[in-house]
Amino acid sequence: MWEKFIASLAGATTLMRAAIGDICIAPVGENFLLGLIEECRRIAEFEGYEPRPSVLERIRAQLTSPGSPLTASMYRDMERNARIEADHIIGDLLQCGQSHYTADGDFPLLRLIYSNLKAYENRRTRE
């Protein structure tokens, strides 16, 4: 499960509201994606599940492929104004990471993504 990196795909596509290929060609898009993969990798390592190098390279290739139409199901749910699993995917991952650190500055991309998802949920509840 840790090697799937679903949080990277879900986090990137929901925050940017775009497919992987569109994010890749945006200014600093590829750097954003690589940074997000690295935050998720660090958390997996902290939890004792260091991804195999071959898997990590495959994930990097999949999530930095210009022209890729790849999106996460969570992104497609947001496009339909449906419920999402912010706490179950991003929230849990972020909680695992933060259990290893006390500084608020750790995992800034995941924290931004989580805030974005919670704002979406708040708006959906209000409406």
C-alpha positions in Angstrom: 0.0 0.0 0.0 2.8 2.4 0.8 4.3 2.0 -2.6 1.1 3.1 -4.4 1.7 6.7 -3.5 -2.0 7.4 -4.1 -1.7 10.5 -1.9 0.8 12.1 -4.4 -1.7 11.6 -7.3 -4.7 12.6 -5.3 -3.0 15.6 -3.7 -1.6 17.0 -6.9 -4.6 16.6 -9.1 -7.1 17.9 -6.4 -4.9 20.9 -5.5 -4.2 21.9 -9.1 -7.6 20.8 -10.5 -5.9 19.3 -13.5 -4.4 16.1 -14.9 -0.8 15.1 -14.3 0.3 16.2 -17.8 -1.2 19.6 -17.3 0.5 20.0 -14.0 3.9 18.9 -15.5 4.0 21.6 -18.1 2.8 24.4 -15.8 5.6 26.7 -14.4 7.3 24.7 -11.6 4.7 22.0 -12.0 7.3 19.2 -12.2 9.2 20.5 -9.2 5.9 20.6 -7.2 5.2 17.0 -8.2 8.7 15.8 -7.3 8.5 17.6 -4.0 5.1 16.0 -3.1 6.5 12.6 -4.0 9.4 13.2 -1.7 7.2 14.3 1.2 5.2 11.1 0.8 8.4 9.0 0.5 9.8 10.5 3.7 6.6 9.6 5.6 6.7 6.0 4.2 10.3 5.8 5.3 9.5 7.1 8.8 6.8 4.5 9.1 9.2 1.7 8.2 8.1 1.3 4.6 10.9 2.7 2.5 9.8 2.3 -1.2 12.0 0.1 -3.4 14.1 2.3 -5.8 12.5 0.7 -8.9 9.0 1.5 -7.6 10.0 5.1 -6.7 11.4 5.6 -10.2 8.2 4.3 -11.7 6.1 6.6 -9.6 8.3 9.6 -10.5 8.0 8.7 -14.2 4.2 8.3 -14.0 3.6 11.5 -12.1 5.9 13.7 -14.2 4.8 12.7 -17.6 3.9 15.6 -19.8 0.7 14.9 -21.7 -0.5 12.3 -19.2 -4.3 12.4 -18.7 -3.9 10.6 -15.3 -6.1 12.0 -12.5 -7.1 10.6 -9.1 -10.6 9.4 -8.3 -10.7 12.0 -5.6 -10.2 14.7 -8.2 -13.0 13.3 -10.3 -15.2 13.2 -7.2 -14.5 16.9 -6.6 -15.4 17.7 -10.2 -18.8 16.0 -9.5 -19.2 17.9 -6.2 -19.2 14.5 -4.5 -17.9 13.5 -1.1 -14.1 12.9 -0.8 -11.8 11.1 1.6 -9.6 13.9 2.7 -9.1 12.6 6.2 -8.6 9.0 5.1 -5.9 9.6 2.5 -4.2 12.9 3.0 -5.1 13.5 6.6 -3.9 10.1 7.8 -0.7 10.4 5.8 0.0 13.8 7.2 -0.7 12.7 10.7 1.8 9.8 10.3 4.4 12.3 9.1 3.7 14.9 11.8 4.0 12.2 14.5 7.7 12.1 13.7 8.2 15.9 13.8 6.9 18.8 15.9 7.8 21.6 13.6 4.8 23.2 11.7 7.0 23.7 8.6 7.4 20.0 7.8 5.4 18.6 4.9 4.3 21.9 3.6 2.8 20.5 0.3 0.8 17.9 2.1 -0.4 20.5 4.6 -1.5 22.8 1.8 -3.3 20.0 0.0 -5.1 19.0 3.2 -6.2 22.5 3.8 -7.5 22.7 0.2 -9.5 19.5 0.7 -10.9 20.5 4.0 -12.0 23.9 2.5 -13.7 21.9 -0.3 -15.5 19.8 2.3 -16.5 22.9 4.3 -17.9 24.6 1.2 -19.8 21.4 0.3 -21.3 21.2 3.8 -22.3 24.9 3.7 -24.0 24.7 0.4 
